[in-house]
Amino acid sequence: MKCLVTGLCLSRNLGGPAMGLTLMNELKKKYRNIDFTFAVTATSYDAERQWAKKYNVKIVRRDRLHIHILNKTKLLQLLRHFKYKGITLSEYIPSKNYWSEVHQEFINSVRDTDIIIDMNGISYVGDGTRNFFEGLEYYTNFYYAQKENKPFARFIQSFGPFDDWKVRIFARNEFKYLDFIPARGKSSAEFCKQIVKNQSKVYDFPDVAIILPKASDEWLEEYLHDHDLRKDHYIVLSPSSVIHNIHDHNGLSVGQNHVESFYLIAEQLLLNNEKLVFLPHMYSDNKKECDREVCRNIIDKIKNELNNEQYQSYIHLVEEDINPMEAKAIITGSKVCVVSRYHALVAAVSSKTPSVAIGWNVKYKDLLDYYDLANYAIDARQLTPESLSKIVCEKLKDLEGNKEVIAKMEALHQDNIKKVYNGFKLLQNWIDGQTGMSHEKH
């Protein structure tokens, strides 16, 4: 059986492989002969190919409807010759032939597969923080599946809110054809129920990556030793280039204020003689979308503002392009975490590491709600950096060494694992129905 997985990356963002590897591991337990291909971002193909080789999976470049439409109408070609501040955009916009090749490659992969599973972490966000093509972009994979008459399912991901009418139209049209809608979190499920007629096909689950294993204790011990760190003697900080790129008019502690927020938190922790590990979850040659660059901005601000060499020795930035299992191990070894990357939070809660989440979307609160810790989710859009940092530091004091919180996470984690496996049962039943493989031996 051939399975085309859409919506995920294998490079740059650790959330992509965290979800993708979990999907493959679980489905291979039942379908021994399942053959996976990942449709990945075309413009990051070289990086994707390197990591696909490490994970031993096949990849193809994926198309997007708005890119295909713009390319067909020659608008992209006009943009390629447009100059802005002396820069010709042809350096950044691939040629017409390039996008035509990508389109055909993607269409061929759709035609050649038996089923399509979409694993976008977050889709159809109509809250004004995303781009103009949000609805059309996330409609792409469903559209081509319908066009080529291929079975299509989405698996556990965040949807909504659907405030933007354009996003709502595309989401509603797709949802009416889906056999089930697996929302990532209760709030996300409620958003979906507001726009579908058959609410019984909407389910809520935690993120699939809560069952992803961490790297070995030996790996962690070696990593910490090499960087002069000790387990349970450091705090992980994981800022987000996504929040850093949100325009200032969308909130109080987004944009450049995201750096200010983490600086103020780091400042207080350093004054308390805490060692800090800055853990990026998005690596990219494009500095604008790279968490590592955001971390460097924060660290540079610490050096310039605090001007204390001792503090500099208390700061470590993870420079290596590690995999999600290794990132989870680093989080597991920490005392507490402050995270703005969603899958850093997934790694934290699933390893019972107390964390405060600084987010931009309800998905952070949704995940913590499964662990009865929703009050440790903070919306960066609602607070100034000064107020946010003060609240975060207060919550960290409450969490550190809090055995009651850790016990709660431990107990609820087992229930949440069962929820994720129920999600996989739902997906497997759908696969069986589409392929006639219900009697295949494990």
ZIFENUR-V191070 format. One record per residue. N is the residue number from 1. RES is the residue in three letters. PSI is psi as a letter, one per 20 degrees, with the letter a starting at -180 (999 if undefined). BURIAL is 1 if it has 9 or more other C-alpha atoms within 8 Angstrom, else 0. Layout:
BEGIN
N_RES_PSI_BURIAL ; N_RES_PSI_BURIAL
END
This chain:
BEGIN
1_MET_p_0 ; 2_LYS_p_1 ; 3_CYS_p_1 ; 4_LEU_p_1 ; 5_VAL_p_1 ; 6_THR_q_1 ; 7_GLY_i_1 ; 8_LEU_q_1 ; 9_CYS_q_1 ; 10_LEU_i_1 ; 11_SER_r_1 ; 12_ARG_f_1 ; 13_ASN_o_1 ; 14_LEU_i_1 ; 15_GLY_h_1 ; 16_GLY_g_1 ; 17_PRO_h_1 ; 18_ALA_g_1 ; 19_MET_g_1 ; 20_GLY_g_1 ; 21_LEU_h_1 ; 22_THR_g_1 ; 23_LEU_g_1 ; 24_MET_g_1 ; 25_ASN_g_0 ; 26_GLU_g_1 ; 27_LEU_h_1 ; 28_LYS_h_1 ; 29_LYS_h_0 ; 30_LYS_g_1 ; 31_TYR_n_1 ; 32_ARG_h_0 ; 33_ASN_j_0 ; 34_ILE_p_1 ; 35_ASP_o_0 ; 36_PHE_q_1 ; 37_THR_p_1 ; 38_PHE_p_1 ; 39_ALA_o_1 ; 40_VAL_r_1 ; 41_THR_p_1 ; 42_ALA_g_1 ; 43_THR_i_0 ; 44_SER_k_0 ; 45_TYR_h_1 ; 46_ASP_g_0 ; 47_ALA_h_1 ; 48_GLU_h_1 ; 49_ARG_h_1 ; 50_GLN_g_1 ; 51_TRP_h_1 ; 52_ALA_h_1 ; 53_LYS_g_1 ; 54_LYS_h_0 ; 55_TYR_i_0 ; 56_ASN_l_0 ; 57_VAL_q_1 ; 58_LYS_q_1 ; 59_ILE_q_1 ; 60_VAL_q_1 ; 61_ARG_p_1 ; 62_ARG_q_1 ; 63_ASP_r_1 ; 64_ARG_p_1 ; 65_LEU_g_1 ; 66_HIS_h_1 ; 67_ILE_g_1 ; 68_HIS_g_1 ; 69_ILE_g_0 ; 70_LEU_h_1 ; 71_ASN_g_1 ; 72_LYS_h_0 ; 73_THR_j_0 ; 74_LYS_j_0 ; 75_LEU_h_1 ; 76_LEU_h_1 ; 77_GLN_h_1 ; 78_LEU_g_0 ; 79_LEU_h_1 ; 80_ARG_h_1 ; 81_HIS_j_1 ; 82_PHE_p_1 ; 83_LYS_p_0 ; 84_TYR_o_0 ; 85_LYS_l_0 ; 86_GLY_i_0 ; 87_ILE_p_0 ; 88_THR_p_1 ; 89_LEU_i_1 ; 90_SER_h_1 ; 91_GLU_h_0 ; 92_TYR_i_0 ; 93_ILE_o_1 ; 94_PRO_r_1 ; 95_SER_r_1 ; 96_LYS_g_1 ; 97_ASN_h_0 ; 98_TYR_g_0 ; 99_TRP_h_1 ; 100_SER_g_1 ; 101_GLU_g_0 ; 102_VAL_g_1 ; 103_HIS_g_1 ; 104_GLN_h_0 ; 105_GLU_g_1 ; 106_PHE_g_1 ; 107_ILE_g_1 ; 108_ASN_h_0 ; 109_SER_h_1 ; 110_VAL_g_1 ; 111_ARG_h_0 ; 112_ASP_i_0 ; 113_THR_r_1 ; 114_ASP_h_1 ; 115_ILE_q_1 ; 116_ILE_p_1 ; 117_ILE_o_1 ; 118_ASP_p_1 ; 119_MET_k_1 ; 120_ASN_p_1 ; 121_GLY_h_1 ; 122_ILE_p_0 ; 123_SER_q_1 ; 124_TYR_l_1 ; 125_VAL_o_1 ; 126_GLY_l_1 ; 127_ASP_j_1 ; 128_GLY_i_0 ; 129_THR_i_1 ; 130_ARG_a_0 ; 131_ASN_r_0 ; 132_PHE_h_0 ; 133_PHE_j_0 ; 134_GLU_g_1 ; 135_GLY_g_1 ; 136_LEU_h_1 ; 137_GLU_g_1 ; 138_TYR_i_1 ; 139_TYR_i_1 ; 140_THR_g_1 ; 141_ASN_h_1 ; 142_PHE_g_1 ; 143_TYR_g_0 ; 144_TYR_h_1 ; 145_ALA_g_1 ; 146_GLN_g_1 ; 147_LYS_h_0 ; 148_GLU_j_0 ; 149_ASN_l_0 ; 150_LYS_p_1 ; 151_PRO_p_1 ; 152_PHE_p_1 ; 153_ALA_q_1 ; 154_ARG_q_1 ; 155_PHE_r_1 ; 156_ILE_o_1 ; 157_GLN_r_1 ; 158_SER_p_1 ; 159_PHE_q_1 ; 160_GLY_a_1 ; 161_PRO_r_1 ; 162_PHE_l_1 ; 163_ASP_h_1 ; 164_ASP_p_1 ; 165_TRP_h_0 ; 166_LYS_g_0 ; 167_VAL_g_1 ; 168_ARG_h_1 ; 169_ILE_g_1 ; 170_PHE_g_1 ; 171_ALA_g_1 ; 172_ARG_g_1 ; 173_ASN_h_0 ; 174_GLU_g_1 ; 175_PHE_h_1 ; 176_LYS_i_0 ; 177_TYR_i_0 ; 178_LEU_q_1 ; 179_ASP_h_0 ; 180_PHE_q_0 ; 181_ILE_o_1 ; 182_PRO_n_1 ; 183_ALA_q_1 ; 184_ARG_n_1 ; 185_GLY_q_1 ; 186_LYS_h_1 ; 187_SER_g_1 ; 188_SER_g_1 ; 189_ALA_g_1 ; 190_GLU_h_0 ; 191_PHE_g_1 ; 192_CYS_g_1 ; 193_LYS_h_1 ; 194_GLN_i_0 ; 195_ILE_j_0 ; 196_VAL_q_1 ; 197_LYS_g_0 ; 198_ASN_n_0 ; 199_GLN_i_0 ; 200_SER_i_0 ; 201_LYS_j_0 ; 202_VAL_p_1 ; 203_TYR_q_1 ; 204_ASP_q_1 ; 205_PHE_q_1 ; 206_PRO_r_1 ; 207_ASP_q_1 ; 208_VAL_h_1 ; 209_ALA_i_1 ; 210_ILE_i_1 ; 211_ILE_j_0 ; 212_LEU_p_1 ; 213_PRO_q_0 ; 214_LYS_r_1 ; 215_ALA_r_1 ; 216_SER_q_0 ; 217_ASP_h_0 ; 218_GLU_g_0 ; 219_TRP_g_1 ; 220_LEU_g_1 ; 221_GLU_g_1 ; 222_GLU_g_0 ; 223_TYR_g_0 ; 224_LEU_g_1 ; 225_HIS_g_1 ; 226_ASP_h_0 ; 227_HIS_k_0 ; 228_ASP_l_0 ; 229_LEU_q_1 ; 230_ARG_q_0 ; 231_LYS_p_1 ; 232_ASP_j_0 ; 233_HIS_k_1 ; 234_TYR_r_1 ; 235_ILE_p_1 ; 236_VAL_p_1 ; 237_LEU_p_1 ; 238_SER_n_1 ; 239_PRO_r_1 ; 240_SER_p_1 ; 241_SER_h_1 ; 242_VAL_g_0 ; 243_ILE_h_1 ; 244_HIS_h_1 ; 245_ASN_i_1 ; 246_ILE_p_1 ; 247_HIS_q_1 ; 248_ASP_h_1 ; 249_HIS_i_0 ; 250_ASN_j_1 ; 251_GLY_r_1 ; 252_LEU_h_1 ; 253_SER_k_1 ; 254_VAL_r_1 ; 255_GLY_b_1 ; 256_GLN_h_1 ; 257_ASN_i_1 ; 258_HIS_g_1 ; 259_VAL_g_1 ; 260_GLU_g_1 ; 261_SER_g_1 ; 262_PHE_h_1 ; 263_TYR_g_1 ; 264_LEU_h_1 ; 265_ILE_g_1 ; 266_ALA_h_1 ; 267_GLU_g_1 ; 268_GLN_g_1 ; 269_LEU_h_1 ; 270_LEU_h_1 ; 271_LEU_h_0 ; 272_ASN_j_0 ; 273_ASN_k_0 ; 274_GLU_q_1 ; 275_LYS_p_1 ; 276_LEU_p_1 ; 277_VAL_o_1 ; 278_PHE_o_1 ; 279_LEU_n_1 ; 280_PRO_q_1 ; 281_HIS_j_1 ; 282_MET_o_1 ; 283_TYR_p_1 ; 284_SER_q_0 ; 285_ASP_h_0 ; 286_ASN_o_0 ; 287_LYS_h_0 ; 288_LYS_h_0 ; 289_GLU_k_1 ; 290_CYS_o_1 ; 291_ASP_h_1 ; 292_ARG_h_1 ; 293_GLU_h_1 ; 294_VAL_g_1 ; 295_CYS_g_1 ; 296_ARG_h_0 ; 297_ASN_g_1 ; 298_ILE_g_1 ; 299_ILE_g_1 ; 300_ASP_h_0 ; 301_LYS_h_1 ; 302_ILE_g_1 ; 303_LYS_g_1 ; 304_ASN_h_0 ; 305_GLU_g_0 ; 306_LEU_h_0 ; 307_ASN_l_0 ; 308_ASN_o_0 ; 309_GLU_h_0 ; 310_GLN_g_0 ; 311_TYR_h_0 ; 312_GLN_h_0 ; 313_SER_i_0 ; 314_TYR_j_1 ; 315_ILE_p_1 ; 316_HIS_p_1 ; 317_LEU_p_0 ; 318_VAL_o_0 ; 319_GLU_h_0 ; 320_GLU_q_0 ; 321_ASP_n_0 ; 322_ILE_r_0 ; 323_ASN_r_0 ; 324_PRO_h_1 ; 325_MET_h_1 ; 326_GLU_h_1 ; 327_ALA_h_1 ; 328_LYS_h_1 ; 329_ALA_g_1 ; 330_ILE_g_1 ; 331_ILE_g_1 ; 332_THR_h_1 ; 333_GLY_i_1 ; 334_SER_r_1 ; 335_LYS_g_1 ; 336_VAL_r_1 ; 337_CYS_q_1 ; 338_VAL_o_1 ; 339_VAL_q_1 ; 340_SER_i_1 ; 341_ARG_p_1 ; 342_TYR_g_1 ; 343_HIS_i_1 ; 344_ALA_h_1 ; 345_LEU_h_1 ; 346_VAL_g_1 ; 347_ALA_h_1 ; 348_ALA_g_1 ; 349_VAL_h_1 ; 350_SER_i_1 ; 351_SER_j_1 ; 352_LYS_k_1 ; 353_THR_o_1 ; 354_PRO_p_1 ; 355_SER_q_1 ; 356_VAL_p_1 ; 357_ALA_p_1 ; 358_ILE_o_1 ; 359_GLY_a_1 ; 360_TRP_i_0 ; 361_ASN_q_0 ; 362_VAL_i_1 ; 363_LYS_h_1 ; 364_TYR_g_1 ; 365_LYS_h_1 ; 366_ASP_g_1 ; 367_LEU_g_1 ; 368_LEU_h_1 ; 369_ASP_h_1 ; 370_TYR_i_1 ; 371_TYR_j_1 ; 372_ASP_k_0 ; 373_LEU_k_1 ; 374_ALA_h_1 ; 375_ASN_i_0 ; 376_TYR_j_1 ; 377_ALA_p_1 ; 378_ILE_p_1 ; 379_ASP_o_1 ; 380_ALA_h_1 ; 381_ARG_i_1 ; 382_GLN_i_0 ; 383_LEU_q_1 ; 384_THR_q_1 ; 385_PRO_h_1 ; 386_GLU_g_1 ; 387_SER_g_0 ; 388_LEU_g_1 ; 389_SER_h_1 ; 390_LYS_g_1 ; 391_ILE_g_0 ; 392_VAL_g_1 ; 393_CYS_h_1 ; 394_GLU_g_0 ; 395_LYS_h_1 ; 396_LEU_g_1 ; 397_LYS_h_0 ; 398_ASP_h_0 ; 399_LEU_h_1 ; 400_GLU_p_1 ; 401_GLY_j_0 ; 402_ASN_n_0 ; 403_LYS_h_0 ; 404_GLU_g_0 ; 405_VAL_g_1 ; 406_ILE_g_1 ; 407_ALA_h_0 ; 408_LYS_g_1 ; 409_MET_g_1 ; 410_GLU_g_1 ; 411_ALA_g_0 ; 412_LEU_h_1 ; 413_HIS_h_1 ; 414_GLN_h_0 ; 415_ASP_h_0 ; 416_ASN_h_1 ; 417_ILE_g_1 ; 418_LYS_h_0 ; 419_LYS_g_1 ; 420_VAL_g_1 ; 421_TYR_h_0 ; 422_ASN_h_0 ; 423_GLY_g_1 ; 424_PHE_h_1 ; 425_LYS_g_0 ; 426_LEU_g_0 ; 427_LEU_g_1 ; 428_GLN_h_1 ; 429_ASN_h_1 ; 430_TRP_g_1 ; 431_ILE_g_1 ; 432_ASP_g_1 ; 433_GLY_h_1 ; 434_GLN_h_0 ; 435_THR_i_0 ; 436_GLY_k_0 ; 437_MET_k_0 ; 438_SER_i_0 ; 439_HIS_j_0 ; 440_GLU_p_0 ; 441_LYS_q_0 ; 442_HIS_999_0
END
